[in-house]
Amino acid sequence: MTIDPMGAGVAAFIDPSADMLRDQWLSVLARKAVPQGVRQVNFVPCEVVLCHCASLLMDHSKYGSSTAHKAEFPVQHLSRLFRRPPTSIIAKMANLDGTRSNGGKHELEVAARLGDVELLQGIYLRILDAARSLGIDRDQLPDFLGLEDGEQFELEGQYELDSSDVESSLVDALEKWARERADVPIATTERMLISAVRVGQHRFAQSVLRNHQHRCVFCGMSGVIGGKRRPRLLAASHIKPWRDSTNKERLDRRNGLTACPTHDVAFDTGLITVNKDLSVSYAPGIENDVKVSQPLRHALGKPPLHEKLILGRESVAPEVSYLTWHRENVFVSL
């Protein structure tokens, strides 16, 4: 069976009919594996969308042609299902966020449009439903966004991003794209770059939460209750704020702390800080207020605060330079 991989343009990716999805999957299932280095057949739209969805979980830029076989979940599953080498999955992710310039005709527009989380969730579920109808089970194609059982997908950590900060951070990138990719409409470029920022923040927050085992590092409260993770009970925030960080610092999990809402705000506003030895200190005057106010003592006393950050055996500790920045720029400014 031969199908047009572009179908009816962008609609083939974000609003395909049931028949289009079925044909796309049938073409994948009929495919023969092609050896590394041999030209691959074009990606069909459902493959492109799933690669974009997978990029919400993992950072493709950490892997090159010699390390793609080590890329984390779900790259290897997609590689086996699509009968493509992992390098092809990684390359497609790079096409979609614009770090490679030889992607398919509609892929940047698709990536920009899929910044709409509701749209992304809907097409992801339709793609999985079509796959299941053809016998592609969860072992072959895991529900890696965890939506098939009725959960809602949310980008983590978005509360940290101020729209004006994001827009101002993209000025240079927009100018560069305008010079080098004049074929891409400026509106598409802007949406795509904003989406890339939000996805990067989501991956950062997920990495921080995993690093701290989904527990508040100040009081130990778990974000897992009743066997389910409750996303809004914990925040994964930057120590050195996003707006003040470099692009590298914005994605560094050592620049993040997991905290319950009360302790997240207390740290963010400088009521408490963390020293080089990971001990927790109060700002001047706060300790006395804690002693005389019972409600404040319940929130910021010791306990519930621990004397030092609560880190798991496998946790990576915060980088000292970020803690120093907080003490010098937030804590002492009260």
Stockholm file with secondary structure:
# STOCKHOLM 1.0

chainA/1-334         MTIDPMGAGVAAFIDPSADMLRDQWLSVLARKAVPQGVRQVNFVPCEVVLCHCASLLMDHSKYGSSTAHKAEFPVQHLSRLFRRPPTSIIAKMANLDGTRSNGGKHELEVAARLGDVELLQGIYLRILDAARSLGIDRDQLPDFLGLEDGEQFELEGQYELDSSDVESSLVDALEKWARERADVPIATTERMLISAVRVGQHRFAQSVLRNHQHRCVFCGMSGVIGGKRRPRLLAASHIKPWRDSTNKERLDRRNGLTACPTHDVAFDTGLITVNKDLSVSYAPGIENDVKVSQPLRHALGKPPLHEKLILGRESVAPEVSYLTWHRENVFVSL
#=GR chainA/1-334 SS CCCCTTTTTTHHHHSCCHHHHHHHHHHHHTCCCCCTTSCCCCCCHHHHHHHHHHTTTSCGGGCCTTTGGGCCTTHHHHHHHHTCCHHHHHHHHHHHTTSSSCCCTTHHHHHHHTTSHHHHHHHHHHHHHHHHHTTCCTTTSCCTTCCTTSCCCCCTTGGGCCHHHHHHHTHHHHHHHHHHCTTSCHHHHHHHHHHHHHHHHHHHHHHHHHHTTTBCTTTCCBSEETTEECGGGCEEEESSCGGGSCHHHHTCGGGEEEECHHHHHHHHTTSEEECTTSBEEECTTHHHHHHHCHHHHHHHSTTTSCSBCCCCTTCCCCCHHHHHHHHHHTGGGC
#=GC SS_cons         CCCCTTTTTTHHHHSCCHHHHHHHHHHHHTCCCCCTTSCCCCCCHHHHHHHHHHTTTSCGGGCCTTTGGGCCTTHHHHHHHHTCCHHHHHHHHHHHTTSSSCCCTTHHHHHHHTTSHHHHHHHHHHHHHHHHHTTCCTTTSCCTTCCTTSCCCCCTTGGGCCHHHHHHHTHHHHHHHHHHCTTSCHHHHHHHHHHHHHHHHHHHHHHHHHHTTTBCTTTCCBSEETTEECGGGCEEEESSCGGGSCHHHHTCGGGEEEECHHHHHHHHTTSEEECTTSBEEECTTHHHHHHHCHHHHHHHSTTTSCSBCCCCTTCCCCCHHHHHHHHHHTGGGC
//
